[in-house]
Amino acid sequence: SAVISQKPSRDICQRGTSLTIQCQVDSQVTMMFWYRQQPGQSLTLIATANQGSEATYESGFVIDKFPISRPNLTFSTLTVSNLSPEDSSIYLCSADQGPAPEAFFGQGTRLTVV
Amino acid sequence: AQSVAQPEDQVNVAEGNPLTVKCTYSVSGNPYLFWYVQYPNRGLQFLLKYITGDNLVKGSYGFEAEFNKSQTSFHLKKPSALVSDSALYFCAVIHQGSFQKLVFGTGTRLLVSP
């Protein structure tokens, strides 16, 4: 299975600023996904990132707040903009494995907004 | 819409006893079901999946799950629990249209006491 690395693993940010999270996969993948896990909650899909096209956002998530880049087949970034305390969450990226149906996840980025 | 339900917020079991973590699903079309585990400060780790075939699916770390179509359930089981199994367990179903986009249940915290 692919190894997925996320950076940073955690950060504390001031409200009103932005945080960019990087996700690196050790092999080429077609689709990458970004999820949010709010404190004590389940995971919610934010968007799907395909190389060479704009990300597809799920209901309730917008590009202005969560801009995503996917410059190549091994890398993606998620930016969480104009931070507020409600954005304090764990953000996880995942990637498809081609023929295998299961997705694999990075270790997550724990964001705290103060 | 695809959904899964995990009716128990927490399951407590003594080490050496069998454990069951419950999951029921609601899907249109064929159910593709997954279990993931999340240890503290770690990302999600894939445990097992049901796509088709045998109703009893074996996965990592001695876990297995039983797919029951008539009861629309996919309960996670292990014959003998370990203290190290204590973690947060998520059941997931494929989001319509893509294998790797997942809809997660609310999670069940498993606590194995020595």
Contacts between the chains, C-beta under 8 A, distances in Angstrom:
chain1	res1	chain2	res2	distance
A	1	B	46	7.8
A	4	B	43	7.7
A	6	B	43	7.7
A	31	B	98	7.2
A	31	B	100	6.1
A	33	B	100	6.6
A	33	B	101	6.2
A	41	B	106	7.5
A	42	B	90	6.7
A	42	B	104	4.6
A	42	B	105	6.3
A	42	B	106	4.8
A	42	B	107	5.4
A	43	B	44	7.6
A	43	B	90	7.0
A	43	B	102	7.5
A	43	B	104	4.6
A	44	B	104	7.8
A	45	B	95	6.8
A	45	B	101	6.0
A	45	B	102	7.1
A	45	B	103	7.6
A	48	B	98	7.4
A	48	B	101	6.4
A	92	B	43	5.9
A	92	B	44	6.7
A	94	B	44	7.8
A	94	B	100	7.0
A	94	B	102	7.9
A	95	B	100	7.7
A	96	B	99	7.0
A	96	B	100	4.1
A	97	B	100	7.8
A	101	B	32	6.2
A	101	B	49	6.4
A	101	B	51	6.0
A	101	B	94	7.3
A	101	B	99	4.2
A	101	B	100	7.1
A	102	B	34	6.1
A	102	B	46	4.9
A	102	B	49	5.3
A	102	B	100	7.6
A	103	B	46	7.6
A	103	B	99	7.9
A	103	B	100	4.2
A	103	B	101	8.0
A	103	B	102	6.3
A	104	B	46	6.3
A	105	B	36	7.7
A	105	B	43	4.3
A	105	B	44	4.2
A	105	B	45	7.6
A	106	B	43	5.3
A	107	B	41	8.0
A	107	B	42	5.8
A	107	B	43	4.0
A	108	B	42	7.5
A	108	B	43	4.8
A	110	B	41	7.6
